[in-house]
Amino acid sequence: MRPTHAPADHPAIKPGKTGILIANLGTPDGYDYWSMRRYLCEFLSDRRVIDIARWKWQPLLQGIILTKRPFSSGKNYKLIWNEEANESPLMTITKSQTKALAELAHEEWGDQVMVDFCMRYGNPSTQDVLDRMVNAGCRRIVFLPLYPQYAAPTSATANDQLFRALMKQTWQPSVRTCDPYCDRPDYIKALADSVRQTLGDRKPAKLVASYHGMPKRYLMQGDPYHCQCQKTSRLLKEELGWEDGIIDTTFQSVFGREEWLRPYTVEHVAELARQGHTDIAVISPAFAADCIETLEEINGEIRESFEEAGGHNFTYIPCLNDDPAHIRVMLEVIRENIHGWVR
């Protein structure tokens, strides 16, 4: 619409809205070589993820790594690919989460809000979705990275990408970024309920809480991720009412030669089996949606490590995904951050 008292040739301005934008890690467009190469190049070129000097890292990345790794990663993605929708499970789940969140948000705030999602790497890009929201009239954005625990290579790089996208806007919207929700009572209860729903009355010898790994030096530099993971595990144990020592916190997806946060999940589950703990369950509280790291790595490499060491009963507890309790957690986080922007 044309602003009141503006001349007839004034550009039309969309009525103001508040955007709710959730962000996940990302996914390749396909499991073929070139789709995988594009995705891995963007991901592994992020200085938040790999902070080696570019003159050292890029020749190695563009040469050996991106020549070989797209083939192996593509094979792993093919094992879990949603062939019907021709997309990765992460994409399918994120779409479902967005749809469910939008329904609740519109019930509460009506047409005052617009809900969408973006990916840090791959499509839909943060830039494209932000542009779409601004063009639709969003003058305010609540940005929720879907990482319960804060880490520089996850939450921070998602924020970085949003800020870079804002730099290209002529009329920048106001933005609020959400804090991590690793210790929220509703999130912890949702995790505990997912354990109960999967295991029923059975209590495994060990529940392994496997979080995505990170170089140990990030912790020494002040990144709170390790501490927040430990807190989530402790609160989960308390919510379940289980005794000390039954939940182990471990870290997966180690990359490169330097030391990462320990213990490593793939080694730890094998050691549990050798110690006689042949009945375990694994949960991934750092992932808001099942993805390659859970569906293939945990149910593939990590399960095999456990069974080859003598383990018998391995149960994977799915991520919260689009469970209604998880969507309500997202809505509550949004509600706390949208205060004053909507009626």
VOLUMMAR-878864 format. One record per residue (C-alpha): residue in three letters; x, y, z. Coordinates in steps of 0.02 Angstrom, whole numbers, plus 50000, padded with zeros to 5 digits. Each point is the difference from the previous one (the first is absolute). Example, Ala and Ser with C-alpha at 12.3 -4.5 7.8 and 13.67 -1.06 7.14 Angstrom:
// VOLUMMAR-878864
Ala506154977550390Ser500695017249967
END
This chain:
// VOLUMMAR-878864
Met500005000050000Arg500525018349975Pro500425009050164Thr498755013350055His500395017549932Ala501324992649882Pro500055005749817Ala499154989249871Asp501644993249933His500634994250172Pro500504981450001Ala498714988450078Ile500444993650174Lys499394983250067Pro499075000550168Gly501234995950140Lys500154982150061Thr501134990550120Gly500984985749924Ile500384984050095Leu501504991949919Ile500704983250058Ala501694994149937Asn500774982849987Leu501714994049944Gly499624995649820Thr499954986049875Pro500624996249825Asp498735001149859Gly500394982149952Tyr501234986050035Asp500865001149830Tyr501825005649991Trp499745018149951Ser498585003250123Met501074992750139Arg501535009849945Arg499065016750001Tyr499294996750171Leu501634993750077Cys500985014549924Glu498845012850081Phe499974990750166Leu501874996650013Ser500465017649941Asp499125007750150Arg501345007350114Arg498894996450150Val500104981549956Ile501804998749939Asp501055014550061Ile501654994849921Ala500835013949898Arg499215000549827Trp501674998749911Lys500284983450087Trp498244993249999Gln499265004649831Pro501284990849891Leu499714984350104Leu498125002249997Gln499865003849814Gly501224986249956Ile499994983850097Ile498455002250111Leu498745006149871Thr500634987449874Lys499674985050112Arg498795004550139Pro498465003849891Phe500004981749946Ser500044992850176Ser498805013050072Gly498834997449853Lys499924981350035Asn499545003550180Tyr498655012549951Lys499294987549875Leu499714987750143Ile498815012150088Trp499345010549855Asn498135003549991Glu499794993849821Glu498155004049992Ala500295018550035Asn501764999849924Glu500765008450152Ser500984995850156Pro499074995550161Leu500645016350077Met499095009849865Thr498404989850020Ile500005002150189Thr500425018549997Lys498565003349880Ser498844990650117Gln500645009650151Thr499735016549909Lys498234995449949Ala499534994850178Leu500805015650076Ala499115011249872Glu498314992450046Leu500265003750185Ala500715017449967His498545004849888Glu498764993550128Glu500775011950126Trp500515015249896Gly499064998049837Asp500635009349847Gln501175010650106Val501354986649977Met500844990849858Val500894983550038Asp501374992549891Phe501634990250010Cys501735001349925Met501584989549995Arg501745006250046Tyr500734989649857Gly499084995449842Asn498205004649961Pro498945009350043Ser501395012150043Thr499885012750140Gln500175014249873Asp498584993749890Val498794997550145Leu500425016650083Asp499725008849833Arg498324991249984Met499485005350175Val500525018049975Asn499105000849832Ala498454993250088Gly500055014850120Cys500904992850151Arg500735014750095Arg500524989350148Ile500804982750002Val500134987450143Phe501414988149954Leu500094982850081Pro501504988849957Leu499434982150033Tyr501454995750116Pro499504997050182Gln501815002650057Tyr500985015249942Ala501624997349903Ala501005011449888Pro499984987649853Thr498104998350009Ser499015014150084Ala501285013549968Thr500264996149816Ala498124999849974Asn499925017450076Asp501515005449896Gln499104995249841Leu498445009550050Phe501045015650038Arg500874998449831Ala498304998949915Leu499435015650094Met501475009749929Lys499214998649828Gln498325007350054Thr499635018149957Trp498745001150141Gln500584988050134Pro498694992050112Ser500284999550187Val500654983050056Arg499984989950161Thr501044984250012Cys499444986750124Asp501054992950140Pro500374981350006Tyr498654989750086Cys501094985950071Asp499355001650178Arg498185005049974Pro498854988950106Asp498814997249854Tyr501444994549886Ile500704988350133Lys498284992650031Ala499764997249813Leu501674990749994Ala499534989450150Asp498304995949926Ser500844994549838Val501104988050101Arg498474992950089Gln499024998349838Thr501414990549914Leu500554989050145Gly498364997350090Asp500314991750168Arg501744994249949Lys501525008550076Pro501614996749903Ala501664996950086Lys500555016849927Leu499195014549911Val501315008349891Ala499645018349965Ser501005002849841Tyr500315018149951His500835006649843Gly501875001750028Met501085015550002Pro501895003150017Lys500505000650183Arg500915016549975Tyr498325008649968Leu499544995750180Met501655007250060Gln499625015949901Gly498375002550094Asp498684991249894Pro498604994350120Tyr499454985049896His500854986550104Cys499275006850162Gln498265001749926Cys500054982049937Gln500474993950173Lys498595010250076Thr498724992849879Ser500534982350045Arg499925003650186Leu498285007849988Leu499384985549892Lys500604987650132Glu499105009750136Glu498395001349898Leu500034981249969Gly500334996950185Trp501464988549960Glu501514997150109Asp501705008049974Gly501124991449874Ile498674993049884Ile500135014149872Asp501675002649912Thr500375015949901Thr501024996949842Phe500455008849837Gln499914993949821Ser500495005349823Val501845003150033Phe500925007849853Gly501865002749973Arg501494995850109Glu499875011750148Glu499204994950165Trp498135002750012Leu498844999550149Arg500044982950082Pro499484986450020Tyr499694995949817Thr498334991049979Val500624986949878Glu501394994750120His498965001750158Val498604988249945Ala501284986749956Glu500805001850171Leu498294998450082Ala499724983649909Arg501704993550054Gln499575004550179Gly498444989349991His498715013849968Thr499194991049854Asp498335009250008Ile500125018649962Ala498965013949926Val500665015549910Ile499175017149992Ser500595015649908Pro499445015450098Ala501035012249895Phe499014996549841Ala498285007749976Ala499664988549852Asp500634983149945Cys501345001549868Ile501534991349927Glu500885000550170Thr498594990750086Leu499184989149868Glu501614994149920Glu501435003250120Ile499164994550162Asn498944986249923Gly501444994749889Glu501805002750056Ile499655002150186Arg498784985350008Glu501274989049909Ser501385005250120Phe498914994650147Glu499474983449923Glu501744995349939Ala500645002350178Gly498694987750066Gly498475011050028His498294992249970Asn498615012750025Phe500245017249921Thr498535012049998Tyr500045016949914Ile498785012850072Pro499465011749859Cys500225018950009Leu498515010350055Asn499685004749818Asp498205006149975Asp499334992650161Pro498645011750065Ala500955002550164His501545005749902Ile498965012149895Arg499285007350161Val501775002650066Met500415009749841Leu498405010350018Glu500425004450181Val501755005649951Ile499245010649861Arg498685007050118Glu501345006050121Asn500955008749861Ile498555007249903His499325009450150Gly499515017849957Trp500014996949813Val498284992249983Arg498335002450084
END
